[in-house]
Amino acid sequence: MNADKNVPQDLKVRPITMNDYDTVLTWSKDDLFCSANGWDLNRSPEELYSWWLRCVHNEAEDFIRMGIELNESLIGYADVACIEDQTAELGIAVGDSKLWGKGLGYHSAICMMEYASKELGITTFNAETHEANVRSINMLKKIGFKETSRLGSEEYQGKNSRQIQYEYNL
């Protein structure tokens, strides 16, 4: 990867578990996190529990969600989706919005890409973000992702925003 890969030693990706539910429930009460990640506001704890249970016991062959852990605490999750041959789409969500802007998403993306490359043989990563999500755009560029297109739009933090697609080849 083109970027400085000095990932903090206390940051890692690891399998998600049902023990993470209380942390995920806390994230669901952060309106800023929810609106940035497409989560419905005011989800019931029961609905959220059911959703997290499905995430933990994922049966999709083309999707993997891992927890992002810092100092032995879950701070977010990282996904590889649409896995086909040596290609996958990368997704990152740092759960506590107070931790945004500190480089944790960047380092988490590096960790997840290294995991997916080593464990799944992924050599091409795609990513998509909203034009209004400047932090995400900067993170992807810092890693070395190249913009490939600007197709589609959807709501991001309450406003319609064009989507930007990126690609990174190992």
C-alpha positions in Angstrom: 0.0 0.0 0.0 1.2 3.5 -0.8 0.4 4.8 2.6 2.4 4.9 5.8 1.4 1.6 7.4 2.5 2.2 10.9 -0.7 0.7 12.4 -0.8 1.2 16.2 0.1 -2.1 17.9 -3.1 -2.0 20.0 -5.4 -1.7 17.0 -6.6 -4.9 15.2 -9.4 -6.5 13.3 -11.0 -9.5 14.9 -14.2 -11.6 14.6 -17.4 -9.9 15.9 -19.3 -11.6 18.7 -22.6 -11.2 20.6 -20.5 -9.9 23.5 -20.1 -6.7 21.3 -23.9 -6.0 21.4 -23.8 -3.5 24.2 -21.2 -1.4 22.4 -23.2 -1.6 19.2 -26.3 -0.5 21.1 -24.3 2.6 22.3 -23.4 3.4 18.7 -27.1 3.2 17.8 -27.8 6.1 20.2 -25.3 8.4 18.5 -27.3 10.2 15.8 -24.2 11.5 14.0 -22.9 7.9 13.7 -26.3 6.6 12.5 -26.8 9.3 9.9 -23.2 8.8 8.6 -23.6 5.1 8.3 -27.1 4.7 7.0 -28.5 3.4 10.3 -32.1 4.2 11.2 -32.4 6.6 14.1 -34.1 5.3 17.3 -33.8 1.6 16.5 -35.3 -0.5 19.2 -32.8 -2.6 21.2 -34.7 -5.7 20.1 -34.4 -5.0 16.4 -30.8 -4.0 16.8 -30.1 -7.2 18.7 -31.7 -9.3 15.9 -29.7 -7.5 13.3 -26.4 -7.9 15.2 -27.2 -11.6 15.7 -27.5 -11.9 11.9 -24.2 -10.1 11.5 -22.4 -12.3 13.9 -23.8 -15.5 12.4 -23.3 -14.3 8.8 -24.1 -16.9 6.2 -23.2 -14.9 3.1 -20.3 -16.3 1.3 -19.4 -12.9 -0.3 -19.4 -10.8 2.9 -17.3 -10.7 6.0 -17.6 -8.2 8.9 -14.8 -7.9 11.4 -14.7 -5.9 14.6 -12.1 -3.1 14.9 -10.5 -3.2 18.4 -8.4 -0.6 20.1 -6.9 -1.3 23.5 -9.1 -4.3 23.8 -12.3 -2.3 23.2 -14.5 -2.5 20.1 -14.5 0.8 18.3 -16.0 0.0 15.0 -16.3 -2.6 12.2 -14.7 -3.3 8.9 -16.3 -5.2 6.0 -15.3 -6.9 2.8 -18.3 -7.3 0.6 -19.2 -8.5 -2.9 -16.2 -10.9 -2.7 -15.6 -12.4 -6.1 -12.4 -14.0 -7.2 -9.7 -11.6 -5.9 -11.9 -8.6 -5.7 -13.9 -7.2 -2.8 -15.5 -3.9 -1.6 -14.1 -2.4 1.5 -16.2 -0.7 4.2 -15.2 0.9 7.5 -17.2 2.3 10.3 -15.8 3.8 13.5 -18.6 3.6 16.0 -17.9 6.4 18.5 -18.1 9.7 16.6 -15.8 11.2 19.2 -13.0 9.0 17.7 -13.4 10.4 14.2 -10.6 12.4 12.6 -7.9 10.6 14.6 -6.7 8.2 11.8 -8.4 5.2 13.2 -10.5 4.5 10.1 -7.3 4.8 8.0 -5.4 2.3 10.1 -8.5 0.0 10.4 -8.8 0.0 6.6 -5.1 -1.0 6.3 -5.6 -3.8 8.8 -8.7 -5.1 7.0 -7.0 -4.9 3.6 -4.1 -6.9 5.0 -6.4 -9.5 6.5 -8.4 -9.8 3.3 -5.3 -10.1 1.2 -3.7 -12.7 3.4 -6.7 -14.8 4.3 -8.9 -14.4 1.2 -6.4 -13.6 -1.6 -8.0 -10.3 -2.3 -5.8 -8.2 -4.6 -8.3 -5.5 -5.8 -10.4 -3.5 -3.4 -13.3 -1.3 -4.4 -14.7 1.4 -2.2 -17.5 3.9 -2.4 -18.2 7.0 -0.4 -20.3 10.1 -0.5 -19.0 13.3 -2.1 -19.9 15.1 1.2 -17.8 12.6 3.3 -14.5 14.4 3.1 -12.8 12.3 5.8 -13.6 9.1 3.9 -12.4 10.6 0.6 -9.1 11.7 2.3 -8.6 8.3 3.9 -9.1 6.4 0.6 -6.7 8.8 -1.2 -4.1 8.5 1.6 -4.2 4.7 1.3 -3.7 4.9 -2.5 -7.2 4.3 -3.8 -7.9 5.9 -7.2 -11.2 7.4 -8.2 -12.9 5.4 -10.9 -16.3 7.0 -11.3 -19.0 9.2 -9.8 -22.2 7.3 -10.2 -25.4 7.6 -8.2 -26.4 9.6 -5.2 -28.1 8.9 -1.9 -28.8 10.5 1.4 -25.7 11.2 3.6 -26.2 13.0 7.0 -29.6 14.2 5.9 -28.7 15.6 2.5 -28.5 14.1 -1.0 -24.9 13.5 -1.9 -23.3 12.1 -5.1 -21.4 8.8 -4.6 -17.8 8.4 -5.7 -16.3 5.0 -6.6 -12.7 4.0 -6.0 -10.3 1.1 -6.7 -7.0 -0.1 -5.2 -4.8 -2.8 -6.7 -2.1 -4.5 -4.7 
